[in-house]
Amino acid sequence: MAKVEILMPHMGESVFEATIIKWLKKEGDKVKIDESLVEIATDKVDSEITSTAEGTLLKCLFHEGDVIQVGKPI
C-alpha cells in the first residue's frame, strides 16, 4: 500500500500558516476518504483537514499547538 502525505492546505490568499488545534485521529487509527483527521486554525478561519485516501494514519508529524506552513506535510 502506498503512503500518502496529508499537506497543510492553502486556506486563503494571505494565509501562510495554520495552528493544529486538535488531532481527531491518532497514529494507528483507520481512516476513510474524506474523514476528518485534524482541526486547524488560521487568523481567518478554523477548519478541519480530511483524509485524501483510505488506510491507516501512520505518523502525526506535528503536535497540537504547533504552527505549520501551508504546503508542509502534517
N, CA, C and O atoms as a Tinker XYZ file with bonds, in Angstrom:
   296  protein
     1  N      0.844000   -1.181000    0.000000    73     2
     2  CA     0.000000    0.000000    0.000000    64     1     3
     3  C      0.888000    1.243000    0.000000    63     2     4     5
     4  O      1.876000    1.309000    0.731000    81     3
     5  N      0.537000    2.207000   -0.809000    73     3     6
     6  CA     1.331000    3.424000   -0.937000    64     5     7
     7  C      1.094000    4.353000    0.250000    63     6     8     9
     8  O      0.007000    4.384000    0.826000    81     7
     9  N      2.121000    5.101000    0.598000    73     7    10
    10  CA     1.994000    6.125000    1.633000    64     9    11
    11  C      1.524000    7.415000    0.977000    63    10    12    13
    12  O      1.988000    7.784000   -0.102000    81    11
    13  N      0.595000    8.097000    1.644000    73    11    14
    14  CA     0.053000    9.358000    1.149000    64    13    15
    15  C      0.325000   10.425000    2.202000    63    14    16    17
    16  O     -0.036000   10.259000    3.367000    81    15
    17  N      0.963000   11.522000    1.791000    73    15    18
    18  CA     1.181000   12.631000    2.720000    64    17    19
    19  C     -0.033000   13.540000    2.726000    63    18    20    21
    20  O     -0.583000   13.869000    1.675000    81    19
    21  N     -0.444000   13.941000    3.915000    73    19    22
    22  CA    -1.510000   14.934000    4.060000    64    21    23
    23  C     -0.813000   16.274000    4.259000    63    22    24    25
    24  O     -0.009000   16.428000    5.178000    81    23
    25  N     -1.118000   17.240000    3.402000    73    23    26
    26  CA    -0.452000   18.543000    3.433000    64    25    27
    27  C     -1.328000   19.589000    4.107000    63    26    28    29
    28  O     -2.556000   19.525000    4.046000    81    27
    29  N     -0.677000   20.555000    4.754000    73    27    30
    30  CA    -1.392000   21.701000    5.293000    64    29    31
    31  C     -1.958000   22.464000    4.095000    63    30    32    33
    32  O     -1.195000   22.937000    3.253000    81    31
    33  N     -3.277000   22.588000    4.007000    73    31    34
    34  CA    -3.878000   23.191000    2.816000    64    33    35
    35  C     -3.735000   24.710000    2.773000    63    34    36    37
    36  O     -3.526000   25.371000    3.790000    81    35
    37  N     -3.854000   25.228000    1.572000    73    35    38
    38  CA    -3.877000   26.673000    1.347000    64    37    39
    39  C     -5.285000   27.151000    1.684000    63    38    40    41
    40  O     -6.247000   26.737000    1.036000    81    39
    41  N     -5.420000   28.011000    2.680000    73    39    42
    42  CA    -6.734000   28.412000    3.189000    64    41    43
    43  C     -7.161000   29.816000    2.746000    63    42    44    45
    44  O     -8.255000   30.259000    3.095000    81    43
    45  N     -6.339000   30.506000    2.004000    73    43    46
    46  CA    -6.686000   31.858000    1.555000    64    45    47
    47  C     -5.453000   32.535000    1.009000    63    46    48    49
    48  O     -4.328000   32.093000    1.242000    81    47
    49  N     -5.672000   33.604000    0.287000    73    47    50
    50  CA    -4.592000   34.294000   -0.407000    64    49    51
    51  C     -3.496000   34.801000    0.528000    63    50    52    53
    52  O     -2.318000   34.743000    0.176000    81    51
    53  N     -3.857000   35.292000    1.697000    73    51    54
    54  CA    -2.849000   35.861000    2.596000    64    53    55
    55  C     -2.536000   34.953000    3.795000    63    54    56    57
    56  O     -1.930000   35.397000    4.770000    81    55
    57  N     -2.951000   33.681000    3.719000    73    55    58
    58  CA    -2.705000   32.735000    4.807000    64    57    59
    59  C     -1.492000   31.884000    4.465000    63    58    60    61
    60  O     -1.470000   31.193000    3.446000    81    59
    61  N     -0.477000   31.944000    5.334000    73    59    62
    62  CA     0.764000   31.233000    5.063000    64    61    63
    63  C      1.063000   30.135000    6.074000    63    62    64    65
    64  O      1.999000   29.357000    5.891000    81    63
    65  N      0.264000   30.069000    7.146000    73    63    66
    66  CA     0.490000   29.064000    8.185000    64    65    67
    67  C     -0.813000   28.816000    8.933000    63    66    68    69
    68  O     -1.749000   29.612000    8.869000    81    67
    69  N     -0.849000   27.680000    9.651000    73    67    70
    70  CA    -2.011000   27.339000   10.460000    64    69    71
    71  C     -1.528000   26.614000   11.710000    63    70    72    73
    72  O     -0.443000   26.034000   11.731000    81    71
    73  N     -2.346000   26.659000   12.740000    73    71    74
    74  CA    -2.043000   26.002000   14.018000    64    73    75
    75  C     -2.905000   24.756000   14.155000    63    74    76    77
    76  O     -4.105000   24.786000   13.880000    81    75
    77  N     -2.287000   23.665000   14.581000    73    75    78
    78  CA    -3.056000   22.454000   14.860000    64    77    79
    79  C     -3.774000   22.656000   16.190000    63    78    80    81
    80  O     -3.140000   22.864000   17.225000    81    79
    81  N     -5.096000   22.593000   16.150000    73    79    82
    82  CA    -5.897000   22.735000   17.362000    64    81    83
    83  C     -6.037000   21.380000   18.045000    63    82    84    85
    84  O     -5.762000   21.239000   19.237000    81    83
    85  N     -6.474000   20.373000   17.261000    73    83    86
    86  CA    -6.735000   19.059000   17.852000    64    85    87
    87  C     -6.671000   17.978000   16.784000    63    86    88    89
    88  O     -7.259000   18.106000   15.710000    81    87
    89  N     -5.942000   16.906000   17.102000    73    87    90
    90  CA    -5.966000   15.729000   16.241000    64    89    91
    91  C     -7.245000   14.955000   16.544000    63    90    92    93
    92  O     -7.526000   14.648000   17.702000    81    91
    93  N     -8.018000   14.641000   15.509000    73    91    94
    94  CA    -9.255000   13.886000   15.653000    64    93    95
    95  C     -9.011000   12.387000   15.504000    63    94    96    97
    96  O     -9.831000   11.574000   15.930000    81    95
    97  N     -7.900000   12.032000   14.909000    73    95    98
    98  CA    -7.450000   10.645000   14.771000    64    97    99
    99  C     -6.064000   10.544000   15.388000    63    98   100   101
   100  O     -5.330000   11.531000   15.442000    81    99
   101  N     -5.705000    9.358000   15.851000    73    99   102
   102  CA    -4.368000    9.167000   16.404000    64   101   103
   103  C     -3.621000    8.144000   15.568000    63   102   104   105
   104  O     -4.223000    7.417000   14.778000    81   103
   105  N     -2.316000    8.091000   15.742000    73   103   106
   106  CA    -1.498000    7.150000   14.994000    64   105   107
   107  C     -2.034000    5.738000   15.181000    63   106   108   109
   108  O     -2.342000    5.320000   16.297000    81   107
   109  N     -2.140000    5.011000   14.073000    73   107   110
   110  CA    -2.650000    3.647000   14.101000    64   109   111
   111  C     -4.134000    3.537000   13.810000    63   110   112   113
   112  O     -4.632000    2.441000   13.552000    81   111
   113  N     -4.866000    4.677000   13.847000    73   111   114
   114  CA    -6.303000    4.655000   13.550000    64   113   115
   115  C     -6.541000    4.411000   12.062000    63   114   116   117
   116  O     -5.784000    4.884000   11.214000    81   115
   117  N     -7.589000    3.677000   11.763000    73   115   118
   118  CA    -8.045000    3.504000   10.382000    64   117   119
   119  C     -8.812000    4.753000    9.981000    63   118   120   121
   120  O     -9.559000    5.316000   10.781000    81   119
   121  N     -8.625000    5.187000    8.731000    73   119   122
   122  CA    -9.345000    6.360000    8.216000    64   121   123
   123  C     -9.918000    6.049000    6.843000    63   122   124   125
   124  O     -9.394000    5.224000    6.095000    81   123
   125  N    -11.006000    6.733000    6.539000    73   123   126
   126  CA   -11.649000    6.611000    5.235000    64   125   127
   127  C    -11.467000    7.910000    4.476000    63   126   128   129
   128  O    -11.154000    8.942000    5.068000    81   127
   129  N    -11.660000    7.863000    3.178000    73   127   130
   130  CA   -11.576000    9.065000    2.352000    64   129   131
   131  C    -12.589000   10.090000    2.862000    63   130   132   133
   132  O    -13.733000    9.754000    3.166000    81   131
   133  N    -12.153000   11.324000    2.950000    73   131   134
   134  CA   -12.964000   12.470000    3.396000    64   133   135
   135  C    -13.292000   12.456000    4.882000    63   134   136   137
   136  O    -14.104000   13.265000    5.330000    81   135
   137  N    -12.688000   11.564000    5.659000    73   135   138
   138  CA   -12.896000   11.553000    7.098000    64   137   139
   139  C    -12.001000   12.618000    7.740000    63   138   140   141
   140  O    -10.840000   12.759000    7.355000    81   139
   141  N    -12.523000   13.357000    8.701000    73   139   142
   142  CA   -11.757000   14.421000    9.354000    64   141   143
   143  C    -10.610000   13.839000   10.164000    63   142   144   145
   144  O    -10.785000   12.885000   10.922000    81   143
   145  N     -9.413000   14.440000    9.988000    73   143   146
   146  CA    -8.209000   13.995000   10.687000    64   145   147
   147  C     -7.789000   14.942000   11.795000    63   146   148   149
   148  O     -7.386000   14.514000   12.877000    81   147
   149  N     -7.888000   16.248000   11.509000    73   147   150
   150  CA    -7.314000   17.235000   12.411000    64   149   151
   151  C     -8.046000   18.565000   12.267000    63   150   152   153
   152  O     -8.475000   18.930000   11.172000    81   151
   153  N     -8.188000   19.289000   13.381000    73   151   154
   154  CA    -8.742000   20.638000   13.359000    64   153   155
   155  C     -7.584000   21.620000   13.327000    63   154   156   157
   156  O     -6.606000   21.461000   14.057000    81   155
   157  N     -7.696000   22.640000   12.476000    73   155   158
   158  CA    -6.651000   23.665000   12.369000    64   157   159
   159  C     -7.276000   25.053000   12.497000    63   158   160   161
   160  O     -8.479000   25.230000   12.308000    81   159
   161  N     -6.437000   26.022000   12.818000    73   159   162
   162  CA    -6.888000   27.409000   12.926000    64   161   163
   163  C     -5.891000   28.324000   12.215000    63   162   164   165
   164  O     -4.678000   28.147000   12.319000    81   163
   165  N     -6.430000   29.301000   11.493000    73   163   166
   166  CA    -5.612000   30.378000   10.931000    64   165   167
   167  C     -6.127000   31.677000   11.543000    63   166   168   169
   168  O     -7.062000   31.665000   12.344000    81   167
   169  N     -5.522000   32.780000   11.167000    73   167   170
   170  CA    -6.010000   34.060000   11.685000    64   169   171
   171  C     -7.365000   34.430000   11.079000    63   170   172   173
   172  O     -7.998000   35.387000   11.525000    81   171
   173  N     -7.817000   33.677000   10.062000    73   171   174
   174  CA    -9.078000   33.989000    9.391000    64   173   175
   175  C    -10.179000   32.963000    9.622000    63   174   176   177
   176  O    -11.356000   33.323000    9.652000    81   175
   177  N     -9.822000   31.692000    9.785000    73   175   178
   178  CA   -10.842000   30.644000    9.842000    64   177   179
   179  C    -10.328000   29.414000   10.589000    63   178   180   181
   180  O     -9.133000   29.116000   10.572000    81   179
   181  N    -11.250000   28.706000   11.244000    73   179   182
   182  CA   -10.958000   27.386000   11.794000    64   181   183
   183  C    -11.549000   26.362000   10.834000    63   182   184   185
   184  O    -12.605000   26.593000   10.246000    81   183
   185  N    -10.866000   25.232000   10.678000    73   183   186
   186  CA   -11.299000   24.265000    9.687000    64   185   187
   187  C    -10.835000   22.869000   10.083000    63   186   188   189
   188  O    -10.078000   22.707000   11.039000    81   187
   189  N    -11.290000   21.870000    9.349000    73   187   190
   190  CA   -10.835000   20.506000    9.520000    64   189   191
   191  C    -10.154000   20.050000    8.243000    63   190   192   193
   192  O    -10.594000   20.379000    7.142000    81   191
   193  N     -9.083000   19.296000    8.397000    73   191   194
   194  CA    -8.412000   18.674000    7.264000    64   193   195
   195  C     -8.917000   17.240000    7.189000    63   194   196   197
   196  O     -8.944000   16.526000    8.192000    81   195
   197  N     -9.318000   16.827000    5.984000    73   195   198
   198  CA    -9.839000   15.479000    5.794000    64   197   199
   199  C     -8.830000   14.603000    5.057000    63   198   200   201
   200  O     -7.909000   15.095000    4.406000    81   199
   201  N     -9.027000   13.314000    5.176000    73   199   202
   202  CA    -8.151000   12.347000    4.526000    64   201   203
   203  C     -8.405000   12.322000    3.028000    63   202   204   205
   204  O     -9.549000   12.390000    2.580000    81   203
   205  N     -7.343000   12.226000    2.268000    73   203   206
   206  CA    -7.457000   12.123000    0.810000    64   205   207
   207  C     -7.357000   10.671000    0.353000    63   206   208   209
   208  O     -7.436000   10.383000   -0.841000    81   207
   209  N     -7.181000    9.755000    1.312000    73   207   210
   210  CA    -7.051000    8.339000    0.978000    64   209   211
   211  C     -7.594000    7.493000    2.125000    63   210   212   213
   212  O     -7.754000    7.977000    3.246000    81   211
   213  N     -7.871000    6.238000    1.833000    73   211   214
   214  CA    -8.297000    5.293000    2.861000    64   213   215
   215  C     -7.088000    4.498000    3.318000    63   214   216   217
   216  O     -6.243000    4.117000    2.508000    81   215
   217  N     -7.008000    4.248000    4.620000    73   215   218
   218  CA    -5.878000    3.474000    5.132000    64   217   219
   219  C     -5.707000    3.669000    6.622000    63   218   220   221
   220  O     -6.680000    3.806000    7.363000    81   219
   221  N     -4.451000    3.681000    7.051000    73   219   222
   222  CA    -4.095000    3.820000    8.461000    64   221   223
   223  C     -3.243000    5.060000    8.642000    63   222   224   225
   224  O     -2.310000    5.289000    7.873000    81   223
   225  N     -3.552000    5.861000    9.650000    73   223   226
   226  CA    -2.727000    7.027000    9.964000    64   225   227
   227  C     -1.435000    6.524000   10.599000    63   226   228   229
   228  O     -1.440000    6.032000   11.728000    81   227
   229  N     -0.333000    6.650000    9.871000    73   227   230
   230  CA     0.938000    6.102000   10.334000    64   229   231
   231  C      1.658000    7.016000   11.308000    63   230   232   233
   232  O      2.173000    6.557000   12.328000    81   231
   233  N      1.697000    8.318000   10.999000    73   231   234
   234  CA     2.524000    9.232000   11.802000    64   233   235
   235  C      1.940000   10.631000   11.773000    63   234   236   237
   236  O      1.630000   11.159000   10.705000    81   235
   237  N      1.791000   11.233000   12.951000    73   235   238
   238  CA     1.444000   12.651000   13.081000    64   237   239
   239  C      2.769000   13.394000   13.221000    63   238   240   241
   240  O      3.480000   13.206000   14.209000    81   239
   241  N      3.105000   14.221000   12.259000    73   239   242
   242  CA     4.407000   14.884000   12.249000    64   241   243
   243  C      4.482000   16.082000   13.182000    63   242   244   245
   244  O      5.575000   16.535000   13.521000    81   243
   245  N      3.324000   16.604000   13.604000    73   243   246
   246  CA     3.277000   17.762000   14.482000    64   245   247
   247  C      2.307000   17.519000   15.628000    63   246   248   249
   248  O      1.467000   16.621000   15.568000    81   247
   249  N      2.434000   18.327000   16.667000    73   247   250
   250  CA     1.594000   18.198000   17.860000    64   249   251
   251  C      0.569000   19.320000   17.915000    63   250   252   253
   252  O      0.696000   20.327000   17.217000    81   251
   253  N     -0.447000   19.138000   18.749000    73   251   254
   254  CA    -1.424000   20.194000   18.977000    64   253   255
   255  C     -0.712000   21.437000   19.487000    63   254   256   257
   256  O      0.128000   21.356000   20.383000    81   255
   257  N     -1.049000   22.585000   18.915000    73   255   258
   258  CA    -0.402000   23.847000   19.265000    64   257   259
   259  C      0.724000   24.236000   18.332000    63   258   260   261
   260  O      1.148000   25.392000   18.330000    81   259
   261  N      1.223000   23.290000   17.530000    73   259   262
   262  CA     2.288000   23.606000   16.576000    64   261   263
   263  C      1.747000   24.448000   15.432000    63   262   264   265
   264  O      0.601000   24.284000   15.014000    81   263
   265  N      2.578000   25.348000   14.931000    73   263   266
   266  CA     2.243000   26.192000   13.786000    64   265   267
   267  C      3.004000   25.649000   12.576000    63   266   268   269
   268  O      4.224000   25.489000   12.615000    81   267
   269  N      2.261000   25.366000   11.497000    73   267   270
   270  CA     2.840000   24.737000   10.316000    64   269   271
   271  C      2.589000   25.597000    9.090000    63   270   272   273
   272  O      1.510000   26.167000    8.929000    81   271
   273  N      3.588000   25.685000    8.231000    73   271   274
   274  CA     3.459000   26.441000    6.993000    64   273   275
   275  C      2.573000   25.699000    6.003000    63   274   276   277
   276  O      2.571000   24.469000    5.959000    81   275
   277  N      1.827000   26.450000    5.215000    73   275   278
   278  CA     0.986000   25.899000    4.155000    64   277   279
   279  C      1.860000   25.074000    3.216000    63   278   280   281
   280  O      2.962000   25.486000    2.854000    81   279
   281  N      1.353000   23.899000    2.825000    73   279   282
   282  CA     2.054000   23.040000    1.887000    64   281   283
   283  C      2.956000   22.001000    2.531000    63   282   284   285
   284  O      3.429000   21.093000    1.848000    81   283
   285  N      3.203000   22.113000    3.823000    73   283   286
   286  CA     4.059000   21.151000    4.526000    64   285   287
   287  C      3.259000   19.904000    4.896000    63   286   288   289
   288  O      2.075000   20.009000    5.216000    81   287
   289  N      3.882000   18.729000    4.858000    73   287   290
   290  CA     3.194000   17.513000    5.324000    64   289   291
   291  C      2.958000   17.596000    6.838000    63   290   292   293
   292  O      3.794000   18.086000    7.597000    81   291
   293  N      1.795000   17.101000    7.239000    73   291   294
   294  CA     1.496000   17.112000    8.675000    64   293   295
   295  C      1.434000   15.707000    9.253000    63   294   296
   296  O      1.192000   15.542000   10.449000    81   295
